[in-house]
Amino acid sequence: MATAKSNPLSYLRDQLAELDAKGLHFRLRVLEGAQESVARFDGKEVINLSSNNYLGLTTHKALRRAAIEAIRTHGVGAGAVRTIAGTMDLHMALEAQIAKFKGTEACVVFQSGFTANAGTVAAILGKDDLILSDELNHASIIDGCRLSRATIKVFKHRDVTDCERLCKETENWPGHKLLITDGVFSMDGDIAPLAELCTLAEKYNCIMMVDDAHSSGVLGRNGRGTVDHLGCHGRVHIQVGTLSKAIGAMGGYVCGSRDLIDFLYRRARPFLYSTGHPPSVVATCQAAFTLLDSPDGEKLIKKLWANTKLFQRRLKKLGFSIGATETPITPIHVGEAAKAFEFSRRLYDAGVYIPAVGFPTVPEGKARLRAMVSAAHRRADLERASAIIAEVGRTLGIV
Ligand SMILES: *Cc1c(COP(=O)(O)O)cnc(C)c1O
């Protein structure tokens, strides 16, 4: 006689119920149409302060045209991993263009910023090596560090003194050493003390690596990133960037020496074992970098910073705590997770979409809304959004 089978995955339902009970309801919001500054999510039009589309490039005419043209000439897919038959002339041209933009010898494009970080750290280090990592580094860095099986030592956020303490402690480490940091931190919007960390890397003979996902297209001349912004050219061995944020499409890249890139071509597992970008995406990115390096690109970056200043000044004046942000990433601190989620829900009902973030993306007790300003916002959108944030914030006793 058949007995009722128990479901070995039933613990997942228990854990979901536990999260719901804590007020941490979660549902994917569905965007109906393009990623724009005013957009329709779940059937409701809202002012969109939720995307990483810093320069409004997700819908830019020149990028759309480039994508369509590449589909005409190269089809819709690469058809193989890059190391077998999937490397197209477009891929090589994009890599050359990015290397030139960043002022490095070479560049390799990965499927995402995530795989760029994880694939690179795991490829260049092994179990005898050491990693010094900022405590707020991105999840893809943390995963890459774990995959490498190297020893990981974490220094306090942006704390050069604490980093040097670890450098001294490990001065005679026999293996390779890597010092790694986000250029701009994705949840707080603050900037790494890159020049000081480079000095430590030089003094203690570490490989220096920076993840510029949130600063490419945002900081530095024409959006060249934190290395340019902080005058650290020639001091950072490995620069990671993403094609998924300001660039408006999808992918990630690593810039550095010819040897580094040739090594990653042969050893970075996502590069070796996962298909390369479709031609339309590659062409989109080429058009984006061409735009960045033009007067139109400069105009967009200027607008992004003007919008950022306007919005952040408003919020501060209204009494919100936006922390130590120095970039368009605008945290609105709430503290308790359930309250942050409630704040976000009520804002959405009132016509403003700003997602809440809680544990594990940020530490417990440090829940917040994370508002993202874009060059595409109109001044009136930002003013209206601020007024609504103030009204809802007062109702909830946040200000
Ligand atoms: C978003 C992000 C990534 C991942 O980039 P994707 O291209 O979206 O995979 C990596 N590092 C940081 C700091 C990020 O914010």
The ligand as an SDF file (V2000), in Angstrom:
LIG
                    3D

 15 15  0  0  0  0  0  0  0  0999 V2000
   25.5600   45.2750   -9.1500 C   0  0  0  0  0  0  0  0  0  0  0  0
   26.9040   44.9760   -8.6440 C   0  0  0  0  0  0  0  0  0  0  0  0
   27.6340   43.9150   -9.1800 C   0  0  0  0  0  0  0  0  0  0  0  0
   27.0390   42.9450  -10.1440 C   0  0  0  0  0  0  0  0  0  0  0  0
   26.8670   43.4850  -11.4140 O   0  0  0  0  0  0  0  0  0  0  0  0
   25.8980   42.7590  -12.4400 P   0  0  0  0  0  0  0  0  0  0  0  0
   26.4000   43.2170  -13.7620 O   0  0  0  0  0  0  0  0  0  0  0  0
   24.5110   43.2180  -12.1330 O   0  0  0  0  0  0  0  0  0  0  0  0
   26.0570   41.2890  -12.2480 O   0  0  0  0  0  0  0  0  0  0  0  0
   28.9330   43.7440   -8.7330 C   0  0  0  0  0  0  0  0  0  0  0  0
   29.4800   44.5600   -7.8090 N   0  0  0  0  0  0  0  0  0  0  0  0
   28.7880   45.5830   -7.2700 C   0  0  0  0  0  0  0  0  0  0  0  0
   29.4490   46.4700   -6.2550 C   0  0  0  0  0  0  0  0  0  0  0  0
   27.4790   45.8180   -7.6620 C   0  0  0  0  0  0  0  0  0  0  0  0
   26.7890   46.8040   -7.1080 O   0  0  0  0  0  0  0  0  0  0  0  0
  1  2  1  0
  2  3  1  0
  2 14  2  0
  3  4  1  0
  3 10  2  0
  4  5  1  0
  5  6  1  0
  6  7  2  0
  6  8  1  0
  6  9  1  0
 10 11  1  0
 11 12  2  0
 12 13  1  0
 12 14  1  0
 14 15  1  0
M  END
$$$$
